[in-house]
């Protein structure tokens, strides 16, 4: 039976690299980096336990340098049947790189992840942004899908490429609601878990009513705080209890979308 809508749970496992990639000077700031270390030291295990308890598949996008620092965590993801995709080698935006640098980032990231046993098919930019070379580089590297664009609520094929897009949106990301690191200023409000759950539920139901794809984007260092994990567990249960919803890994959704868009059903 074809589901009425599809839900994909994704995690960007950035650890310390989200701060180092944006500003290499942060590598000498242990207090700042400790926020990312929490994601690897504490949150990943809590998240994997939550997923295992619910027998729930997820997709993790991992920068190559994070995989090098925490290979055991990547192996744990794979051992539980989760998908691991590419999230750059460093956490630098493709728009800040030359074509050669962007190609090298992809090459190194793929090499690290494959060495750990992953078979990456998908790509999420560290910035949800593309350079003019990104799509052609993804295709040349043998990747089959992207999850970066915000221009639809259904999977589609990029016009200039064979890459399948699984659209995202800031409203379905934990960072706009919860991100606070003290580095970018002290004038941001941290939302309550109940506020965020209400936003996510309404957006999910709206997409479900239209037969679309809901891609939830989470970051272990952000969503992995104990109170937020309680909320995430409740939200996941709400999604799974909604009739007609399929919860799947991103690679499986992209594969089916490719067949559907090719007219193969």
C-alpha positions as CSV (number, residue, x, y, z in Angstrom):
1,X,0.0,0.0,0.0
2,X,1.4,3.4,-0.9
3,X,1.6,5.7,2.2
4,X,-0.4,8.9,2.3
5,X,2.8,10.8,3.4
6,X,6.3,10.0,4.3
7,X,8.4,11.1,7.3
8,X,12.2,11.1,7.4
9,X,14.1,11.6,10.7
10,X,17.6,13.1,10.0
11,X,20.4,14.1,12.3
12,X,23.4,16.3,11.4
13,X,26.2,14.9,13.6
14,X,28.4,18.0,13.7
15,X,30.0,17.7,17.1
16,X,32.8,20.4,17.5
17,X,33.2,20.8,13.7
18,X,30.2,23.2,13.4
19,X,32.2,25.8,15.3
20,X,35.6,24.9,13.9
21,X,34.4,24.9,10.3
22,X,32.8,28.4,10.7
23,X,35.8,29.8,12.4
24,X,39.1,27.8,12.8
25,X,40.0,30.0,15.7
26,X,37.4,28.3,17.8
27,X,39.6,25.2,17.9
28,X,41.4,26.9,20.8
29,X,38.2,27.6,22.7
30,X,37.4,24.5,24.8
31,X,34.3,26.0,26.4
32,X,32.7,26.8,23.1
33,X,33.7,23.4,21.6
34,X,32.3,21.5,24.7
35,X,28.8,22.2,23.4
36,X,29.6,20.1,20.3
37,X,31.5,17.5,22.4
38,X,28.2,17.0,24.3
39,X,26.7,15.8,21.1
40,X,29.3,13.1,20.7
41,X,29.9,12.3,24.3
42,X,26.3,12.1,25.6
43,X,23.6,12.9,23.1
44,X,24.4,10.4,20.3
45,X,24.1,7.4,22.7
46,X,20.8,8.8,24.1
47,X,19.5,9.3,20.6
48,X,20.5,5.8,19.4
49,X,18.8,4.4,22.5
50,X,15.6,6.3,21.8
51,X,15.6,5.0,18.2
52,X,16.4,1.5,19.2
53,X,13.6,1.5,21.8
54,X,11.1,2.4,19.0
55,X,12.7,0.3,16.3
56,X,12.9,3.5,14.2
57,X,15.1,4.0,11.2
58,X,17.0,7.3,10.8
59,X,19.5,9.0,8.6
60,X,22.7,10.6,10.0
61,X,24.7,13.1,8.0
62,X,28.3,13.2,9.3
63,X,31.2,15.5,8.4
64,X,34.4,13.5,7.6
65,X,36.4,15.1,10.4
66,X,33.7,14.2,12.9
67,X,33.8,10.6,11.7
68,X,37.6,10.6,12.1
69,X,37.2,11.9,15.7
70,X,34.4,9.6,16.6
71,X,34.6,6.4,14.4
72,X,32.9,4.3,17.1
73,X,29.8,6.4,17.0
74,X,29.5,6.1,13.3
75,X,29.9,2.3,13.6
76,X,27.2,2.3,16.2
77,X,24.8,4.0,13.8
78,X,25.5,1.5,11.1
79,X,25.3,-1.4,13.4
80,X,21.7,-0.4,14.3
81,X,20.7,-0.2,10.6
82,X,20.8,3.6,10.3
83,X,21.9,5.4,7.2
84,X,25.0,7.5,7.1
85,X,25.3,10.3,4.5
86,X,27.8,12.9,3.6
87,X,27.9,16.3,5.4
88,X,31.2,17.7,4.0
89,X,34.6,16.8,5.3
90,X,34.9,20.0,7.3
91,X,31.8,22.0,8.1
92,X,32.5,24.7,5.5
93,X,29.9,25.9,3.1
94,X,30.4,24.9,-0.6
95,X,29.8,28.6,-1.5
96,X,33.2,29.4,0.3
97,X,35.1,26.8,-1.7
98,X,36.7,26.6,-5.1
99,X,35.5,23.7,-7.3
100,X,38.8,21.9,-6.5
101,X,38.3,22.4,-2.8
102,X,34.7,21.3,-2.9
103,X,35.6,18.2,-4.9
104,X,38.4,17.4,-2.4
105,X,36.0,17.8,0.5
106,X,33.6,15.2,-1.1
107,X,36.4,12.8,-1.8
108,X,37.9,12.9,1.6
109,X,34.5,12.7,3.3
110,X,33.5,9.7,1.2
111,X,36.8,7.9,1.9
112,X,36.4,8.3,5.7
113,X,32.8,7.1,5.8
114,X,33.4,4.2,3.4
115,X,36.4,3.1,5.5
116,X,34.0,2.8,8.5
117,X,31.6,0.6,6.5
118,X,29.1,3.2,5.3
119,X,27.8,3.3,1.7
120,X,26.8,6.9,1.4
121,X,24.1,7.8,-1.2
122,X,23.0,11.2,0.1
123,X,24.5,14.6,0.7
124,X,23.5,17.4,3.0
125,X,25.5,20.6,2.7
126,X,26.9,22.1,6.0
127,X,25.0,25.2,5.1
128,X,22.0,23.9,3.2
129,X,23.5,25.8,0.2
130,X,25.1,24.9,-3.1
131,X,27.8,26.3,-5.2
132,X,27.4,26.3,-9.0
133,X,29.5,23.1,-9.0
134,X,27.8,21.1,-6.3
135,X,25.3,19.1,-8.3
136,X,27.8,18.0,-10.9
137,X,30.3,17.1,-8.2
138,X,27.6,15.0,-6.3
139,X,26.8,13.1,-9.5
140,X,30.5,12.5,-10.4
141,X,31.0,11.2,-6.8
142,X,28.3,8.6,-7.3
143,X,25.8,10.2,-4.9
144,X,22.1,9.9,-5.8
145,X,20.2,12.4,-3.6
146,X,20.4,15.7,-1.8
147,X,18.5,17.0,1.2
148,X,19.1,20.8,1.1
149,X,16.5,22.7,-0.9
150,X,13.4,24.4,0.5
151,X,11.3,24.8,-2.7
152,X,8.9,21.9,-2.4
153,X,7.1,19.5,0.0
154,X,7.7,16.5,-2.3
155,X,10.8,14.8,-3.7
156,X,11.8,15.9,-7.1
157,X,14.7,15.4,-9.6
158,X,17.0,18.4,-10.1
159,X,16.4,19.7,-13.7
160,X,20.1,19.9,-14.5
161,X,21.0,16.6,-12.9
162,X,19.9,13.1,-12.0
163,X,20.1,13.9,-8.3
164,X,16.9,13.5,-6.3
165,X,16.0,16.2,-3.9
166,X,14.4,15.6,-0.5
167,X,13.3,19.1,0.5
168,X,13.8,20.5,4.0
169,X,12.7,23.7,5.8
170,X,13.9,25.8,8.7
171,X,10.6,25.3,10.5
172,X,11.4,21.6,10.7
173,X,14.9,22.1,12.1
174,X,15.8,22.3,15.8
175,X,18.4,25.0,15.4
176,X,16.2,28.0,14.7
177,X,14.1,27.2,17.8
178,X,16.8,26.1,20.3
179,X,20.2,27.2,19.1
180,X,22.1,29.3,21.6
181,X,25.9,29.2,22.1
182,X,26.8,32.6,23.5
183,X,29.1,33.2,20.5
184,X,26.6,35.0,18.3
185,X,25.2,37.2,21.0
186,X,22.9,37.0,24.0
187,X,19.7,38.4,22.5
188,X,18.1,35.1,21.3
189,X,15.2,33.5,23.1
190,X,15.4,29.7,23.6
191,X,12.0,28.1,22.8
192,X,10.3,25.7,25.1
193,X,10.0,22.1,23.9
194,X,6.2,22.4,24.0
195,X,6.3,25.4,21.6
196,X,8.5,23.5,19.2
197,X,6.4,20.3,19.4
198,X,3.3,22.3,18.5
199,X,5.0,23.9,15.5
200,X,6.3,20.6,14.3
201,X,3.0,18.8,14.7
202,X,1.1,21.4,12.8
203,X,3.6,21.5,9.9
204,X,3.7,17.7,9.8
205,X,-0.1,17.4,9.7
206,X,-0.3,20.0,7.0
207,X,2.3,18.2,4.8
208,X,0.5,14.9,5.6
209,X,-2.8,16.3,4.4
210,X,-1.2,17.2,1.1
211,X,0.5,13.8,0.7
212,X,4.0,15.2,1.0
213,X,7.3,14.5,2.6
214,X,8.3,15.7,6.1
215,X,12.0,15.8,6.7
216,X,12.9,16.6,10.3
217,X,16.5,18.0,10.7
218,X,18.1,17.6,14.1
219,X,21.5,18.2,15.7
220,X,22.6,15.9,18.6
221,X,24.2,18.8,20.5
222,X,20.8,20.7,20.3
223,X,18.0,18.1,20.4
224,X,20.0,15.8,22.6
225,X,19.4,17.7,25.9
226,X,17.3,15.5,28.2
227,X,14.1,17.6,28.2
228,X,14.1,18.0,24.4
229,X,14.6,14.2,23.9
230,X,11.5,13.6,26.0
231,X,9.7,16.0,23.6
232,X,11.2,14.3,20.5
233,X,10.1,10.9,21.7
234,X,6.5,12.1,22.1
235,X,6.5,13.8,18.7
236,X,7.8,10.6,17.0
237,X,5.1,8.6,18.7
238,X,2.5,11.2,17.5
239,X,3.8,10.8,13.9
240,X,3.8,7.0,14.0
241,X,0.3,7.0,15.4
242,X,-1.0,9.1,12.5
243,X,-2.7,6.8,10.0
244,X,-1.1,6.6,6.6
245,X,2.4,7.7,7.5
246,X,5.5,5.8,6.5
247,X,8.7,6.5,8.5
248,X,11.8,5.7,6.4
249,X,15.4,6.4,5.8
250,X,16.2,9.1,3.4
251,X,17.9,6.8,0.9
252,X,14.8,4.6,0.7
253,X,12.6,7.6,0.1
254,X,14.9,8.9,-2.6
255,X,15.1,5.5,-4.3
256,X,11.3,5.2,-4.4
257,X,11.0,8.8,-5.7
258,X,13.4,8.0,-8.5
259,X,11.3,5.0,-9.6
260,X,8.1,7.0,-9.3
261,X,9.5,10.0,-11.3
262,X,10.7,7.6,-13.9
263,X,7.1,6.3,-14.3
264,X,8.0,2.9,-12.8
265,X,5.4,3.1,-10.0
